[in-house]
Amino acid sequence: MSDTRRRVKVYTLNEDRQWDDRGTGHVSSTFVERLKGISLLVRAESDGSLLLESKISPNTAYQKQQDTLIVWSEADNYDLALSFQEKAGCDEIWEKICQVQGKDPALDITQDPIDESEEERFEEIQETSHLVELPPCELSRLEEIADLVTSVLSSPIRREKLALALMSEGYIKKLLGLFRVCEDLDNREGLHHLYEIVRGVLFLNKAALFEVMFSDDCIMDVVGCLEYDPALVQPKRHREFLTKTAKFKEVIPITDSELRQKIHQTYRVQYIQDIILPTPSVFEENFLSTLTSFIFFNKVEIVSMLQEDEKFLTEVFAQLTDEATEDSKRRELVNFVKEFCAFSQTLQPQNRDAFFKTLANLGILPALEIVMGMDDLQVRAAATDIFSYLVEFSPSMVREFVMQEPQQTDDDVLLINVVIKQMICDSDPELGGAVQLMGLLRTLIDPENMLASTNKTEKTEFLSFFYKYCMHVLTAPLLANTAHDKSSKDLQEGSTKINPVCPDNFQTAQLLALILELLTFCVEHHTYHIKTYIMNKDLLRRVLVLMNSKHTFLALCALRFMRRIIGLKDEYYNRYIIKGNLFEPVINALLDNGTRYNLLNSAIIELFEFIKVEDIKSLIAHIVDNFYKALESIEYVQTFKGLKGRYEQEKDRQSQRLNRSVETVIFPSCRYRRDARSLDEDEELWFNDDDDDDDGEAVEKRMEDDFSDTYGKYMEAKKGDLRWYHSINLPGDFSKITDATYQQFDFACASLCRFSCFSQTALVGLVDYPDDEDEEEEDEEEEQSPRKRPRLSS
């Protein structure tokens, strides 16, 4: 079978009855050996990964919808859908599915939940009658009508014929008339049949029927029929809720009667779908697709009509920002704008862009700046939801507005500072609002969604603005709760677990954890700005005070902040940590945790393991030099022994490197010969040319004068040089060197700088001047004398 690829989106139905997009790719139908059958494969167009692998089972019911959609269910509560870019691709895959199942591709569903004999019986009815013959609309025939409506739901053709019959005979209004009669007579059996009938008519999924059922004359009777579910002991009171409890509030009078009717209708139909109708199965969900579309297009029409009425929206924002507006009125206005923004989510992307640009031009952001600072909790909550819609739509639009504010207002009333204060002052014990606001702040300061314009200034300008005007507001609770208490230094050892400056209040600890999460995000995504702020405020030291908190989650947040800093492997941060001895609170927390094997223990060990694996030499040396004695007893992991091993290896490497380079440091004028027995050819030519030079003696005299000028400085540094070599464990007993030894050593150095080169095994002369035979004889006598040069290697 050919492997035909088509571009599709893969969807799965979640628990909230919403379709989740799993990715875009290309679909093919091919034989899969592992599944032993023809299967649908979807591979991602981005990286070729497998998005879907589903065997076409002979008994699985596939349904084709709207020419470009194929829906099916593979298991309980696991529904799948393929949305095709082109109708041709959908038709081709549909034919493959029908070919595997032996079905006619002309059908929109491959399986019916009724047996074959009943299917044949209904087909005979279809052939003999153009329309389904409806029983007379009488009380005595309600059961027959209910059976008919229920039986046709499994067949698209029969549903179509029944819908035509219902519309042609005005049958819906007759049924609703019977409902009023049954309710007056308290005929429960008839009311239960009417529930089944109305529910079945909704599942016919026909917009023309919906227009009749949801009209002002009929919709409340439809709701009444749906109150009498046979599964309930007592009927629900949906009509009472819609007419008495739910009140329509006009924040600004709506003069357009068509718009008013559309708003009422949309609310009631949404109530029917979300509240009255039970959660549908996968096939019933498909039956209600037209109902969902009905609500969707109603909302689009409402938003468009309101958006076109400029006087209406202008009046809304004028009253919203007017100080004279009563609190109750302002609350209604904010809730209206929130609902308005929620409706806008149904718009197509281009229409949604125009909608939010209209709101921005009308002054939505200055209005939010005012209402988010109010004391009314409901107003603040609604304003936060509106702000979230705006940030989700265009973070750049919000950033552009806030960067213009410092020119015309004080720091305290900046929009971002108002948002931060709302996060800090959230009265909810679970900090639900604070979590939402923290997410919005993170979106605003995320460089990934900042526009890469031609001048590329948005990131730089906004981050500079944020750190100048807003960061101090964000970190104020953290700094206030970690202020250094000098008296705490007088506490006895072992009493540091509960630090007096650490917050014991759970809500405060949660707030600090949110702030630390945002700061950790800054460390990961901002470089220069957050680094400068941490250094200037000594922020890491203050954060690590929270390692003493009794709330483990807060200590872990503090540790995560340090871990992100160390993870950057920035020596600037490393020097800051070493200078401040900032590992001490972490190691104290590890030791205080004792032998408990918990998340805190694992997180701290992971931090040190990272330092070991990444071989961060400066931190390893600092940890081993200052804390190894306290850590060497921890043997259930090899991390700390590994750090010690890394430390020793580096120390040995340095010693070897210095041993090899000691000649260069002590005798910087010496030159090494590649072969101890023969002169380098280039050097020999150079010296031969030098012998023929008439100015050779003058050059030699000048070199001796230069040497005598620097000799005094050399004498001063000699003791320090030798003792420094001794401190790095060079071989030899330097501790017994006396002043007389230094004098002998300096004499030897002066000679060697002219005539020889030092090595660990021998002293080999580099230059053999023919005029220096007398000096060589003196050197031989000196070597035979008891006063020998000290050796730097054994």
PyMOL commands that set and color helices and strands:
alter all, ss='L'
color gray80, all
select helices_A, chain A and resi 87-101+116-128+139-154+156-168+171-185+188-202+207-213+219-225+238-245+257-276+282-287+289-308+310-321+327-344+349-362+364-371+377-393+395-407+411-413+415-424+432-444+447-449+458-469+471-481+486-490+506-525+528-537+539-548+552-567+571-580+584-593+599-613+617-631+639-666+681-692+696-727+734-736+739-755+770-784
alter helices_A, ss='H'
color red, helices_A
select strands_A, chain A and resi 6-13+19-32+37-44+50-55+62-65+69-75+78-84+756-757+764-765
alter strands_A, ss='S'
color yellow, strands_A
deselect
rebuild
show_as cartoon
